[in-house]
Amino acid sequence: MTMDGADRRVDEVAAERDDNRWLLRVAGLPGVFSQVRRLDQAEGMARDAIAAFLDICPDGFDAAVSVSLPPNST
């Protein structure tokens, strides 16, 4: 988790491909994870998981998703 210039919370989310889904893990919040079928669903699902864990509004912070592809995916 970092803070941006306006002191808005920004959580870093790692998306890793696993068979037919994307696994999402939130840096700095052990145990907060989720999964999605399509990468375009990652930010919303991550925000929901983070908000539920921290008991805050999903619109009150940002989630920065970084994608990790398996080495043989090129």
Secondary structure, 3 states (H helix, E strand, C coil): CEECCCCCEEEEEEEEEECCEEEEEECCCCCCEEEECCHHHHHHHHHHHHHHHHCCCCCCCEEEEEEECCHHHC
